[in-house]
Amino acid sequence: MFKRISALLLAIALLGSIQACSMPDNIFADDSFSKEEQNSSEEAANIYDFEFTLGDYQLVLPMNYSALSVRGWAISDEASEGDDAAETADVKVYSADTVMESGEYSDYVPLVKDNIVIGARFYNNGKKEKAINECQVVGIHLDADNGELPSFILNKDDLSVGSKYDVVLNSCGKPSYVVNTLRSTGDVVAINDVKLIDTDEDTNATLYYKLTEHSFLAFTIGSFKGADNVVVNITVENDTEEEKPFDYSKEKRYIPDSVALYKGPNLLGKQFTDFSYKYEGNLYTLPIPVRKLIDDGWEFVRGYGERVPSGTTVDGLVMRKGNQAVTLMIHNYDIKYALTAINCYAVSMEACLTGPNVNILMAKGITLGSTEKELVNAFGKEYAKLYPVEEEEEEGSETADNAADNAADNAADNAADKNKAAAAANTPNVPSEPERYDIPDMEGYYIEKTVEEEYTVYSIVMPDEVPTVTLPVSYTDLGDTGADMLGEVRKHIDIYVYNQSHLITRIYMQNCPEYIVDEAKIIEQQMEEARQKEKEEREKQNNG
């Protein structure tokens, strides 16, 4: 996750270094947002129209490159990452003659007009490779350190470089999250109130308003023309065209049996595998009826008009509550009809420091910002004792033989870890071989620990439930009708721990059982369907 953050921050800063900022200490104080957090949904939605004025022209993302080129903007001959960076880090250099692969996003590429420079991110949304000038522009970046700036205004309260940070807050509301980075290196220091690196160096603060990885607004706060606490650079990025309005009031009135039978939890789950947790103050058990999320204040952003075939899973539904947005995988559990999203179930949920940065509480008190030690303890003694830190705490209760055995095991494990670390140092960005631990008293369940370059992932994997009633199950994706979105593993939890701070930075859950309604109801519906089909055949014969 933080690998992506670092790349994004590098891309945003490529056109020049960012001024050091002096953010007020109370940026997240409740009274800072006492008025603006009450914005209506319609007002909040205007933040994400991704419209802006560049010069004398009103534009919207995504757009064709020609919308800029006909107005005098041209791709610079200079490398997007710089020649030195390209040579030392094997980074792709983007220039006017670059060819982009299908599905590829460029870095922010300099565009020049009358010696004025802005940054643009390109995206090839086609099925074949294209020249960069044939690809969509999905991002625009302006930086105060880049010299003279063009006239640029976001169509939300005339936001631009030089706007005061409190104007951003009053206009856009509380950010999805704020990232503090070292001015000297761009390394992530803290996200909101979660400190990831201890340092006294100057930092930059960037306010993010985010729907998805490539749909967001970002404002970096610093000093500009003698003024402090003002916007020193802006990034506007959006890779998805706005969907046509969809009236789902009819679907909302119809409640299928698969949804009507849902009963939410009364208590937080005792085990991670219960999939019962608190999310933005509400208790849920995954999978969750989408209409339940709507009742709790979540709104559709994308994918809501998609009709999901019976027994099918799709990905890409985006829902928003305030400035927190989550991308969901949904499943249609109806055994007969295709349904729109409102009558399906969310079978995945995510919480992440970099969006959706929601309040989440899992079994045994685990949440974003919990420590790795707390997580390991939550797994249970059988798992925790594999780690030296737990061995030290329980040393007094061990026998001499056990202590010697454990010491030998730990020494072997430490030697193996050192070898893995050395190998990883020689081959960066390559994850280690995952370690697997069975969960006692839970046959078939296990924990998989994978150490990446920047984070460690603990995956709790569960076996599929074997249904006694076979439903028509197929898998699809909004963009690829042949994709298997779930694979063999339909039930798992991934918890990401940042290696420098040993804090949890992301939690992802997926629980998609084969069916959600009880077996008796399924059989009853299937028998009724068979009776109806038999009746239709008799009528057809009589009429014939």
C-alpha positions as CSV (number, residue, x, y, z in Angstrom):
1,M,0.0,0.0,0.0
2,F,2.7,2.5,1.0
3,K,4.6,1.5,-2.2
4,R,1.7,3.1,-4.1
5,I,1.7,6.1,-1.8
6,S,5.4,6.7,-2.3
7,A,5.0,6.5,-6.1
8,L,2.0,8.8,-6.0
9,L,3.8,11.4,-3.9
10,L,6.8,11.2,-6.1
11,A,4.7,11.7,-9.2
12,I,2.9,14.7,-7.6
13,A,6.1,16.3,-6.6
14,L,8.0,15.7,-9.9
15,L,7.7,19.2,-11.3
16,G,9.4,20.8,-8.3
17,S,9.9,20.5,-4.5
18,I,7.1,21.5,-2.2
19,Q,7.4,24.4,0.3
20,A,7.6,23.4,4.0
21,C,4.2,24.0,5.7
22,S,3.1,25.1,9.1
23,M,-0.3,23.5,9.6
24,P,-2.4,24.6,12.6
25,D,-2.5,22.0,15.3
26,N,-6.3,21.8,15.4
27,I,-6.8,20.7,11.8
28,F,-8.9,17.8,12.9
29,A,-10.5,19.4,15.9
30,D,-14.3,19.0,15.9
31,D,-15.0,22.7,16.0
32,S,-13.0,23.1,12.7
33,F,-15.7,21.3,10.9
34,S,-18.8,22.1,13.0
35,K,-20.4,23.9,10.1
36,E,-19.0,22.3,7.0
37,E,-19.4,18.7,8.0
38,Q,-23.1,19.3,7.8
39,N,-22.9,20.0,4.0
40,S,-25.8,18.5,2.1
41,S,-25.0,15.6,-0.2
42,E,-25.6,17.7,-3.3
43,E,-23.0,20.3,-2.1
44,A,-20.5,17.5,-1.3
45,A,-21.0,15.8,-4.6
46,N,-19.9,19.0,-6.4
47,I,-16.4,18.4,-5.0
48,Y,-16.1,15.4,-7.3
49,D,-17.3,16.8,-10.6
50,F,-13.6,17.2,-11.6
51,E,-14.3,20.3,-13.5
52,F,-11.8,23.2,-13.7
53,T,-10.9,26.2,-15.7
54,L,-7.5,26.4,-17.4
55,G,-6.9,29.7,-19.0
56,D,-10.2,30.7,-20.6
57,Y,-11.5,27.2,-21.1
58,Q,-13.7,25.0,-18.8
59,L,-12.5,21.4,-18.9
60,V,-13.4,18.2,-17.1
61,L,-11.5,15.0,-16.4
62,P,-11.1,12.5,-18.0
63,M,-10.6,14.2,-21.4
64,N,-8.7,13.6,-24.7
65,Y,-5.2,15.1,-25.0
66,S,-6.5,17.1,-28.0
67,A,-8.5,19.2,-25.6
68,L,-5.2,20.6,-24.4
69,S,-3.1,20.4,-27.5
70,V,-5.5,22.5,-29.6
71,R,-5.1,25.2,-26.9
72,G,-1.4,25.3,-27.2
73,W,-0.2,22.8,-24.5
74,A,2.4,20.3,-25.8
75,I,4.2,17.4,-24.2
76,S,7.7,18.5,-23.1
77,D,10.8,16.8,-24.5
78,E,12.1,16.6,-20.9
79,A,11.8,13.2,-19.1
80,S,8.8,13.0,-16.7
81,E,11.0,11.5,-14.0
82,G,14.3,13.0,-15.0
83,D,17.2,11.3,-16.8
84,D,19.1,10.5,-13.6
85,A,16.0,8.9,-12.0
86,A,15.4,6.9,-15.1
87,E,19.0,5.6,-15.2
88,T,19.2,4.8,-11.5
89,A,15.8,3.4,-10.8
90,D,14.9,1.9,-14.1
91,V,11.8,4.3,-14.3
92,K,10.0,4.6,-17.6
93,V,10.6,7.9,-19.3
94,Y,7.5,9.6,-20.8
95,S,7.9,11.9,-23.7
96,A,6.0,12.9,-26.9
97,D,6.9,9.7,-28.7
98,T,6.1,7.3,-25.8
99,V,3.9,4.3,-26.5
100,M,1.7,3.2,-23.6
101,E,0.4,-0.3,-22.9
102,S,-3.3,-1.1,-22.4
103,G,-4.3,-0.2,-18.9
104,E,-1.1,1.8,-18.2
105,Y,-1.0,5.1,-16.2
106,S,1.8,7.4,-16.9
107,D,3.7,9.5,-14.4
108,Y,2.9,13.2,-14.4
109,V,4.3,14.4,-17.7
110,P,5.3,18.1,-18.2
111,L,3.1,20.0,-20.6
112,V,4.5,23.4,-21.8
113,K,2.8,26.5,-23.2
114,D,4.6,29.8,-23.5
115,N,7.3,28.6,-21.1
116,I,4.6,27.8,-18.5
117,V,4.6,24.2,-17.2
118,I,1.9,22.0,-15.8
119,G,1.8,18.2,-15.2
120,A,-0.6,15.8,-16.9
121,R,-1.2,12.1,-16.2
122,F,-2.1,9.9,-19.2
123,Y,-4.1,6.7,-19.2
124,N,-4.5,4.1,-22.0
125,N,-8.1,2.8,-21.5
126,G,-8.0,0.9,-24.7
127,K,-7.4,-2.8,-25.4
128,K,-4.2,-2.2,-27.4
129,E,-1.1,-0.1,-27.0
130,K,-1.4,3.6,-28.0
131,A,0.9,6.6,-28.5
132,I,0.7,8.8,-25.5
133,N,-1.0,11.6,-27.5
134,E,-3.9,9.2,-28.3
135,C,-4.5,8.4,-24.6
136,Q,-6.8,10.1,-22.1
137,V,-5.6,12.8,-19.8
138,V,-6.8,11.8,-16.3
139,G,-4.8,14.1,-14.1
140,I,-3.6,17.7,-13.9
141,H,-1.0,19.0,-11.5
142,L,0.1,22.6,-10.7
143,D,3.0,23.5,-8.5
144,A,3.9,26.9,-7.1
145,D,7.6,26.0,-7.2
146,N,7.5,25.6,-10.9
147,G,7.7,29.3,-11.7
148,E,4.9,31.2,-13.5
149,L,1.5,29.4,-13.3
150,P,-1.4,29.5,-15.7
151,S,-4.8,30.7,-14.7
152,F,-6.4,27.7,-13.0
153,I,-9.5,27.5,-10.9
154,L,-11.4,24.6,-9.5
155,N,-15.1,25.2,-10.0
156,K,-15.7,24.7,-6.3
157,D,-15.4,28.2,-4.6
158,D,-12.7,29.2,-7.1
159,L,-10.0,27.1,-5.4
160,S,-6.5,27.6,-6.8
161,V,-2.8,27.8,-5.9
162,G,-2.5,30.5,-3.2
163,S,-6.0,29.8,-1.7
164,K,-5.9,29.6,2.1
165,Y,-6.2,26.2,3.7
166,D,-9.3,27.2,5.7
167,V,-11.0,28.1,2.4
168,V,-10.3,24.5,1.2
169,L,-11.8,23.2,4.4
170,N,-14.8,25.4,4.2
171,S,-15.3,24.5,0.5
172,C,-14.7,20.8,0.6
173,G,-15.2,19.8,4.2
174,K,-13.0,17.5,6.3
175,P,-10.5,15.7,4.1
176,S,-10.6,12.0,3.5
177,Y,-7.1,11.9,5.0
178,V,-4.0,14.1,5.4
179,V,-0.5,12.8,4.5
180,N,2.5,14.4,6.1
181,T,5.8,13.8,4.2
182,L,9.4,14.8,4.8
183,R,10.3,17.9,2.9
184,S,13.8,16.5,2.2
185,T,12.9,13.0,0.9
186,G,9.1,12.8,0.4
187,D,8.9,9.8,2.8
188,V,5.6,9.4,4.6
189,V,5.9,10.6,8.2
190,A,2.2,10.5,9.4
191,I,-1.3,10.0,8.0
192,N,-3.9,11.9,10.0
193,D,-3.0,11.2,13.7
194,V,-1.1,8.0,13.0
195,K,2.6,8.7,13.2
196,L,4.7,6.2,11.1
197,I,8.2,7.7,11.4
198,D,9.7,9.6,14.3
199,T,11.4,12.8,13.1
200,D,11.9,16.4,13.9
201,E,12.5,17.4,10.2
202,D,10.2,19.8,8.3
203,T,7.2,18.2,6.8
204,N,4.6,18.9,4.1
205,A,0.9,18.3,4.6
206,T,-1.3,17.2,1.7
207,L,-5.1,17.1,2.1
208,Y,-6.8,14.4,0.0
209,Y,-10.4,14.2,-1.0
210,K,-10.6,10.7,-2.5
211,L,-13.1,8.4,-4.2
212,T,-10.8,5.8,-5.7
213,E,-7.0,5.5,-6.3
214,H,-7.3,7.5,-9.5
215,S,-10.2,9.8,-8.6
216,F,-9.2,12.4,-6.0
217,L,-8.3,16.0,-5.3
218,A,-5.1,16.8,-3.4
219,F,-4.0,20.2,-1.9
220,T,-0.5,20.6,-0.5
221,I,-0.3,23.4,2.1
222,G,2.8,25.6,2.5
223,S,4.1,29.1,1.9
224,F,3.5,31.0,-1.3
225,K,4.3,34.6,-2.1
226,G,4.9,35.5,1.5
227,A,1.7,33.9,2.8
228,D,1.7,30.8,5.1
229,N,-0.9,28.0,5.3
230,V,-1.9,28.3,1.6
231,V,-2.2,25.9,-1.2
232,V,1.2,25.5,-3.0
233,N,0.2,22.7,-5.4
234,I,-3.0,21.1,-6.6
235,T,-3.6,17.7,-8.2
236,V,-6.9,16.8,-9.8
237,E,-7.2,13.3,-11.0
238,N,-10.2,11.2,-12.4
239,D,-10.1,8.2,-14.7
240,T,-13.9,7.5,-14.9
241,E,-16.5,9.4,-16.8
242,E,-19.6,10.5,-14.8
243,E,-22.4,8.0,-14.9
244,K,-25.8,8.9,-16.1
245,P,-28.3,9.5,-13.2
246,F,-30.1,6.2,-12.3
247,D,-33.5,6.1,-10.5
248,Y,-33.4,3.1,-8.2
249,S,-36.6,4.0,-6.3
250,K,-38.4,1.1,-7.9
251,E,-35.6,-1.4,-6.9
252,K,-35.7,0.1,-3.4
253,R,-39.4,-0.8,-3.1
254,Y,-38.8,-4.4,-4.1
255,I,-37.0,-6.4,-1.4
256,P,-35.9,-9.9,-2.5
257,D,-36.1,-12.7,0.0
258,S,-32.3,-12.9,0.1
259,V,-32.2,-9.4,1.5
260,A,-35.3,-9.6,3.7
261,L,-33.8,-12.5,5.6
262,Y,-30.7,-10.6,6.7
263,K,-30.3,-10.1,10.4
264,G,-27.5,-7.9,11.6
265,P,-25.3,-8.6,14.6
266,N,-26.0,-7.4,18.1
267,L,-22.4,-7.7,19.3
268,L,-18.9,-7.4,18.0
269,G,-17.5,-10.7,16.8
270,K,-15.3,-12.6,19.2
271,Q,-13.1,-14.0,16.4
272,F,-11.9,-12.4,13.2
273,T,-13.6,-15.2,11.3
274,D,-17.0,-14.1,12.6
275,F,-16.8,-11.2,10.2
276,S,-18.8,-9.1,12.7
277,Y,-17.3,-5.6,13.2
278,K,-18.1,-1.9,13.7
279,Y,-17.7,0.3,10.7
280,E,-18.3,4.1,11.1
281,G,-20.2,3.5,14.3
282,N,-22.5,0.7,12.9
283,L,-22.3,-3.0,13.6
284,Y,-22.2,-5.3,10.5
285,T,-21.7,-8.9,9.6
286,L,-20.2,-9.4,6.2
287,P,-21.8,-10.0,3.7
288,I,-24.0,-6.9,4.1
289,P,-27.1,-5.9,2.1
290,V,-26.2,-2.8,0.1
291,R,-29.5,-1.2,1.2
292,K,-28.4,-1.5,4.8
293,L,-25.4,0.6,4.0
294,I,-27.7,3.1,2.4
295,D,-29.9,3.2,5.5
296,D,-26.8,4.0,7.5
297,G,-25.9,7.1,5.3
298,W,-23.8,5.7,2.5
299,E,-24.6,6.9,-1.0
300,F,-23.9,5.5,-4.5
301,V,-21.1,7.0,-6.5
302,R,-20.4,4.5,-9.3
303,G,-21.8,1.2,-10.5
304,Y,-25.2,1.6,-9.0
305,G,-27.1,1.1,-12.3
306,E,-25.3,-2.2,-13.2
307,R,-27.7,-5.2,-13.3
308,V,-26.0,-8.2,-11.6
309,P,-27.0,-11.6,-13.0
310,S,-28.3,-14.2,-10.5
311,G,-25.5,-15.8,-8.5
312,T,-22.9,-13.4,-9.9
313,T,-20.2,-11.3,-8.3
314,V,-19.1,-7.9,-9.6
315,D,-16.4,-5.5,-8.5
316,G,-16.3,-1.7,-8.8
317,L,-19.4,-0.4,-6.8
318,V,-18.3,2.8,-5.1
319,M,-20.2,4.2,-2.2
320,R,-19.5,7.4,-0.2
321,K,-20.3,8.8,3.2
322,G,-19.1,12.3,3.5
323,N,-15.6,12.4,2.0
324,Q,-14.9,8.7,2.8
325,A,-15.5,6.4,-0.2
326,V,-15.2,2.6,-0.4
327,T,-15.0,0.4,-3.4
328,L,-17.1,-2.8,-2.9
329,M,-17.4,-6.2,-4.4
330,I,-21.1,-7.2,-4.5
331,H,-22.9,-10.5,-5.1
332,N,-26.5,-11.2,-6.2
333,Y,-27.8,-14.0,-4.0
334,D,-31.2,-14.2,-5.7
335,I,-31.6,-17.6,-7.3
336,K,-33.7,-16.4,-10.2
337,Y,-33.5,-12.7,-11.1
338,A,-30.8,-10.2,-12.1
339,L,-30.8,-7.3,-9.6
340,T,-29.4,-3.9,-9.4
341,A,-26.8,-3.1,-6.7
342,I,-29.3,-1.9,-4.1
343,N,-30.7,-5.5,-3.8
344,C,-27.3,-7.2,-3.8
345,Y,-24.9,-7.9,-0.9
346,A,-21.6,-6.3,-0.3
347,V,-19.1,-9.2,0.1
348,S,-16.0,-7.1,0.7
349,M,-15.1,-4.2,3.0
350,E,-12.0,-2.1,3.4
351,A,-10.5,0.4,5.8
352,C,-7.2,2.1,5.0
353,L,-5.3,5.1,6.3
354,T,-5.2,6.4,2.7
355,G,-8.9,5.9,2.1
356,P,-11.4,4.7,3.0
357,N,-10.0,6.1,6.3
358,V,-13.0,5.0,8.3
359,N,-13.4,4.2,11.9
360,I,-13.3,0.4,12.2
361,L,-13.3,-1.9,15.2
362,M,-12.7,-5.6,14.7
363,A,-12.6,-8.5,17.1
364,K,-10.3,-8.2,20.1
365,G,-10.0,-4.4,19.7
366,I,-8.0,-4.4,16.4
367,T,-8.3,-1.3,14.3
368,L,-6.3,1.0,12.0
369,G,-3.2,2.1,14.0
370,S,-3.1,-1.0,16.2
371,T,0.4,-2.4,16.7
372,E,1.7,-5.6,15.2
373,K,2.2,-7.0,18.7
374,E,-1.5,-6.4,19.5
375,L,-2.4,-8.2,16.3
376,V,-0.2,-11.2,17.0
377,N,-1.6,-11.4,20.5
378,A,-5.1,-11.3,19.1
379,F,-4.4,-14.3,16.9
380,G,-3.9,-16.3,20.2
381,K,-1.1,-17.8,22.2
382,E,-0.5,-20.7,19.8
383,Y,0.4,-18.2,17.1
384,A,2.0,-15.5,19.3
385,K,4.5,-17.9,20.9
386,L,6.2,-18.4,17.5
387,Y,7.5,-14.8,17.9
388,P,10.5,-14.0,20.1
389,V,8.8,-11.1,21.8
390,E,6.1,-13.4,23.1
391,E,8.7,-16.0,24.1
392,E,10.4,-13.5,26.3
393,E,7.1,-12.7,28.1
394,E,6.3,-16.3,28.8
395,E,9.9,-17.4,29.6
396,G,9.2,-17.8,33.3
397,S,6.5,-20.4,32.7
398,E,8.6,-22.6,30.4
399,T,10.5,-25.7,31.4
400,A,14.3,-25.7,30.8
401,D,13.9,-28.2,28.0
402,N,11.2,-26.1,26.3
403,A,13.2,-23.0,26.7
404,A,16.2,-24.7,25.1
405,D,14.1,-26.0,22.3
406,N,12.5,-22.6,21.7
407,A,15.8,-20.8,21.8
408,A,17.2,-23.2,19.2
409,D,14.0,-22.7,17.1
410,N,14.3,-18.9,17.4
411,A,17.9,-19.0,16.5
412,A,17.1,-21.0,13.4
413,D,14.2,-18.7,12.5
414,N,16.3,-15.6,13.1
415,A,19.1,-17.0,10.8
416,A,16.5,-17.8,8.2
417,D,15.0,-14.3,8.5
418,K,18.5,-12.7,8.1
419,N,19.0,-14.8,4.9
420,K,15.6,-13.7,3.6
421,A,16.4,-10.1,4.5
422,A,19.8,-10.3,2.7
423,A,18.1,-11.8,-0.3
424,A,15.4,-9.2,-0.3
425,A,18.0,-6.4,-0.1
426,N,19.6,-7.8,-3.3
427,T,16.3,-8.1,-5.1
428,P,14.1,-5.2,-3.9
429,N,10.4,-5.2,-4.5
430,V,10.3,-9.0,-4.4
431,P,8.2,-10.4,-1.5
432,S,9.5,-13.1,0.7
433,E,8.0,-16.6,0.6
434,P,4.9,-16.5,2.7
435,E,5.0,-18.3,6.1
436,R,1.9,-20.4,6.9
437,Y,0.5,-21.1,10.4
438,D,-2.5,-23.3,11.1
439,I,-5.1,-21.9,13.5
440,P,-5.6,-24.3,16.4
441,D,-9.1,-25.8,16.7
442,M,-10.2,-24.5,13.3
443,E,-9.6,-27.1,10.7
444,G,-8.7,-25.8,7.3
445,Y,-8.2,-22.2,8.6
446,Y,-4.7,-20.7,8.5
447,I,-2.7,-17.5,8.8
448,E,-0.3,-16.6,6.0
449,K,2.4,-14.0,6.7
450,T,4.1,-12.3,3.8
451,V,6.9,-9.8,4.3
452,E,7.1,-7.2,1.5
453,E,9.6,-4.4,1.1
454,E,7.4,-1.8,2.9
455,Y,4.8,-3.8,4.8
456,T,4.0,-7.2,6.2
457,V,0.6,-8.8,5.3
458,Y,-1.2,-11.2,7.6
459,S,-3.8,-13.1,5.6
460,I,-6.4,-15.1,7.5
461,V,-7.7,-17.6,5.0
462,M,-10.8,-19.7,5.5
463,P,-12.1,-22.7,3.6
464,D,-15.2,-22.4,1.4
465,E,-18.5,-23.6,2.9
466,V,-19.7,-26.5,0.8
467,P,-23.4,-25.9,0.0
468,T,-25.9,-28.8,-0.1
469,V,-27.9,-26.8,-2.7
470,T,-26.0,-25.9,-5.9
471,L,-26.8,-22.5,-7.2
472,P,-25.9,-21.1,-10.6
473,V,-22.6,-19.4,-9.8
474,S,-20.7,-17.3,-12.4
475,Y,-18.2,-14.6,-12.0
476,T,-18.0,-11.3,-13.8
477,D,-16.4,-7.9,-13.7
478,L,-17.8,-4.6,-14.8
479,G,-15.1,-4.4,-17.5
480,D,-14.4,-8.1,-18.3
481,T,-17.2,-10.6,-18.5
482,G,-14.8,-13.5,-18.3
483,A,-13.0,-12.5,-15.1
484,D,-13.0,-14.6,-12.0
485,M,-13.1,-11.9,-9.2
486,L,-13.0,-14.3,-6.3
487,G,-10.8,-17.1,-7.4
488,E,-10.7,-20.2,-5.2
489,V,-10.6,-18.2,-2.0
490,R,-13.9,-16.6,-1.2
491,K,-13.3,-15.9,2.5
492,H,-10.2,-14.1,3.8
493,I,-9.0,-11.1,5.8
494,D,-5.8,-9.2,4.8
495,I,-4.2,-7.0,7.5
496,Y,-1.3,-4.8,6.4
497,V,1.4,-3.7,8.9
498,Y,3.8,-0.9,7.9
499,N,7.3,-2.3,8.5
500,Q,8.9,0.9,9.8
501,S,6.3,1.7,12.5
502,H,4.8,-1.8,13.0
503,L,1.3,-0.3,12.9
504,I,-1.7,-1.6,11.0
505,T,-2.4,0.7,8.0
506,R,-5.0,-1.3,6.0
507,I,-7.6,-4.0,6.6
508,Y,-9.4,-5.8,3.8
509,M,-12.1,-8.4,4.3
510,Q,-13.9,-10.6,1.8
511,N,-16.7,-13.1,2.7
512,C,-18.7,-14.5,-0.1
513,P,-20.4,-17.7,1.0
514,E,-22.2,-19.7,-1.7
515,Y,-25.6,-18.7,-0.6
516,I,-27.1,-16.4,2.0
517,V,-30.7,-17.5,2.3
518,D,-31.5,-20.7,4.3
519,E,-31.6,-24.1,2.5
520,A,-35.4,-24.6,3.1
521,K,-36.1,-21.3,1.4
522,I,-34.0,-22.2,-1.6
523,I,-35.6,-25.5,-2.1
524,E,-39.1,-24.0,-1.7
525,Q,-38.3,-21.4,-4.4
526,Q,-36.8,-24.0,-6.7
527,M,-39.9,-26.2,-6.3
528,E,-42.2,-23.3,-7.0
529,E,-40.2,-22.5,-10.1
530,A,-40.5,-26.1,-11.3
531,R,-44.2,-26.1,-10.7
532,Q,-44.6,-22.9,-12.7
533,K,-42.5,-24.3,-15.5
534,E,-44.6,-27.5,-15.6
535,K,-47.8,-25.4,-15.6
536,E,-46.5,-23.3,-18.6
537,E,-45.7,-26.5,-20.5
538,R,-49.2,-28.0,-19.9
539,E,-50.8,-24.7,-21.1
540,K,-48.6,-24.7,-24.1
541,Q,-49.6,-28.3,-25.0
542,N,-53.3,-27.6,-24.5
543,N,-53.1,-24.5,-26.7
544,G,-51.2,-26.5,-29.3
